[in-house]
Amino acid sequence: MQRNIDLIREILLEVEKKDSPTGWIDIEIDGYSKEQVAYHVQLLAEASYMEAKNLTTKGRFNWKPVRLTWQGHDFLDAARDNTIW
C-alpha cells in the first residue's frame, strides 16, 4: 500500500477533533477503506505523530488512534492551512 499524505493529514485532523487521553478513537474518512485508514494510523504511530493501538486480529488488520503526540500537533499546525497544503 502506498503512503497517502492527504489521508495522513485528514486522519490527524480527525484525531485532533476527538482527542481522548484514554481508549482509542474510531474514525472513518470518506473515500478510504478501513484498511487504508488503519495502515496510515500505523504509519503515523511509527513516525511518533500519534499514539495508537494495534487491534489486529486473525484476518483483520486494525490500528486505532489514541491521541496526537507533540510531533503530531506540530505537523498538523504546519499542514492546517489549505493555501499552504
Residue frames as qw, qx, qy, qz and C-alpha x, y, z in Angstrom:
[[0.000, 0.891, 0.455, 0.000, 0.00, 0.00, 0.00],
 [0.415, 0.433, -0.023, 0.800, 1.30, 3.45, -0.83],
 [0.235, -0.451, -0.438, 0.742, 1.55, 6.24, 1.68],
 [0.088, 0.709, 0.475, 0.513, -1.04, 8.97, 1.06],
 [0.273, -0.006, -0.333, 0.903, -0.07, 12.29, 2.61],
 [0.362, -0.314, -0.185, -0.858, -3.57, 13.74, 2.12],
 [0.747, -0.383, -0.513, -0.178, -5.06, 10.83, 4.08],
 [0.572, -0.119, -0.496, 0.642, -2.45, 11.34, 6.78],
 [0.019, -0.173, 0.121, -0.977, -3.50, 14.97, 7.12],
 [0.583, -0.350, -0.348, -0.646, -7.19, 14.01, 7.28],
 [0.742, -0.295, -0.582, 0.153, -6.53, 11.41, 9.97],
 [0.388, -0.040, -0.403, 0.828, -4.58, 13.90, 12.08],
 [0.243, -0.253, -0.059, -0.935, -7.36, 16.48, 11.75],
 [0.706, -0.356, -0.463, -0.401, -9.97, 13.91, 12.83],
 [0.686, -0.222, -0.560, 0.409, -7.92, 12.72, 15.79],
 [0.168, 0.121, -0.263, 0.942, -7.38, 16.29, 16.92],
 [0.464, -0.347, -0.217, -0.786, -11.16, 16.85, 16.95],
 [0.852, -0.337, -0.281, -0.285, -11.75, 13.73, 19.02],
 [0.330, 0.470, -0.680, 0.457, -8.57, 13.68, 21.06],
 [0.809, -0.499, -0.097, -0.295, -9.12, 11.33, 24.00],
 [0.055, -0.686, 0.689, -0.228, -6.45, 10.60, 26.60],
 [0.466, -0.161, 0.846, -0.202, -7.85, 7.11, 27.21],
 [0.713, 0.384, 0.568, -0.148, -9.07, 4.37, 24.94],
 [0.349, -0.019, 0.598, 0.721, -8.98, 4.57, 21.17],
 [0.342, 0.504, 0.061, -0.791, -10.78, 6.68, 18.60],
 [0.555, 0.375, 0.717, 0.192, -12.97, 5.27, 15.83],
 [0.163, 0.628, -0.157, -0.744, -12.59, 7.32, 12.67],
 [0.638, 0.421, 0.600, 0.235, -13.81, 6.93, 9.13],
 [0.037, -0.532, 0.274, 0.801, -12.55, 9.03, 6.23],
 [0.703, 0.575, 0.261, -0.328, -14.80, 9.29, 3.17],
 [0.607, 0.713, -0.320, -0.143, -13.28, 7.71, 0.09],
 [0.192, 0.529, -0.807, 0.180, -10.89, 5.43, 2.01],
 [0.791, -0.200, -0.562, -0.135, -11.29, 1.86, 3.24],
 [0.692, -0.705, 0.097, -0.120, -10.92, 0.91, 6.89],
 [0.903, -0.080, 0.098, 0.410, -7.71, -0.92, 5.96],
 [0.452, 0.598, 0.012, 0.662, -6.25, 2.18, 4.28],
 [0.312, -0.828, 0.089, -0.457, -7.04, 4.29, 7.35],
 [0.865, -0.489, 0.101, 0.051, -5.63, 1.63, 9.71],
 [0.821, 0.206, 0.032, 0.532, -2.42, 1.36, 7.68],
 [0.237, 0.684, -0.055, 0.688, -1.89, 5.12, 7.80],
 [0.590, -0.752, 0.080, -0.282, -2.64, 5.20, 11.54],
 [0.923, -0.226, 0.067, 0.303, 0.11, 2.59, 11.93],
 [0.595, 0.455, 0.010, 0.662, 2.49, 4.76, 9.87],
 [0.141, -0.810, 0.049, -0.567, 1.65, 7.80, 11.99],
 [0.789, -0.606, 0.085, -0.055, 2.35, 5.82, 15.17],
 [0.878, 0.029, 0.064, 0.473, 5.67, 4.59, 13.78],
 [0.379, 0.572, 0.015, 0.727, 6.59, 8.20, 12.93],
 [0.329, -0.312, -0.549, 0.701, 5.70, 9.27, 16.51],
 [0.149, -0.261, -0.208, -0.931, 2.90, 11.58, 15.32],
 [0.681, -0.358, -0.034, -0.638, 0.32, 9.75, 17.40],
 [0.272, -0.193, 0.902, -0.273, -0.17, 7.04, 19.93],
 [0.709, 0.101, -0.361, -0.598, -2.22, 4.18, 18.53],
 [0.660, -0.204, 0.674, -0.263, -3.43, 0.71, 19.49],
 [0.295, 0.243, -0.832, -0.402, -2.82, -2.36, 17.38],
 [0.660, 0.037, 0.498, -0.561, -6.15, -4.17, 17.50],
 [0.511, 0.356, -0.662, -0.417, -5.32, -6.53, 14.64],
 [0.752, -0.117, 0.577, -0.298, -6.96, -9.91, 14.92],
 [0.464, -0.031, 0.822, 0.328, -6.67, -13.01, 12.79],
 [0.329, 0.470, 0.701, 0.423, -7.59, -11.92, 9.29],
 [0.022, 0.920, 0.339, 0.197, -8.40, -8.28, 10.15],
 [0.491, 0.139, -0.151, 0.847, -5.76, -5.52, 10.11],
 [0.259, -0.848, -0.379, -0.267, -6.85, -2.82, 12.55],
 [0.434, -0.052, -0.323, 0.840, -4.99, 0.10, 14.12],
 [0.166, -0.864, -0.441, -0.177, -6.88, 2.78, 16.07],
 [0.249, 0.532, -0.248, 0.770, -5.58, 6.21, 17.09],
 [0.478, -0.543, -0.573, 0.385, -5.48, 7.19, 20.75],
 [0.119, -0.936, -0.120, 0.308, -4.09, 10.73, 20.73],
 [0.540, 0.766, -0.146, 0.317, -1.70, 13.06, 18.94],
 [0.723, -0.321, -0.139, 0.595, 1.85, 13.48, 20.20],
 [0.163, -0.770, 0.056, 0.614, 3.77, 16.74, 20.36],
 [0.225, -0.226, 0.657, 0.683, 5.26, 15.98, 16.92],
 [0.166, 0.497, 0.811, 0.259, 1.78, 15.24, 15.55],
 [0.015, -0.878, -0.362, 0.312, 0.48, 18.59, 16.77],
 [0.209, -0.618, 0.328, 0.683, 3.50, 20.35, 15.25],
 [0.227, 0.070, 0.781, 0.577, 2.97, 18.66, 11.87],
 [0.088, 0.687, 0.717, 0.078, -0.73, 19.46, 11.95],
 [0.102, -0.824, -0.134, 0.541, -0.05, 23.12, 12.79],
 [0.156, -0.432, 0.531, 0.712, 2.15, 23.34, 9.69],
 [0.078, 0.145, 0.866, 0.473, -0.31, 21.42, 7.49],
 [0.155, 0.560, 0.684, -0.441, -3.55, 23.01, 8.67],
 [0.216, 0.640, -0.052, -0.735, -3.60, 25.90, 6.21],
 [0.749, 0.441, 0.493, 0.027, -5.20, 24.79, 2.92],
 [0.397, 0.904, -0.135, -0.078, -3.36, 27.52, 1.00],
 [0.159, -0.687, 0.707, 0.053, -0.01, 26.09, 2.13],
 [0.669, -0.031, 0.741, -0.054, -1.11, 22.48, 1.76]]
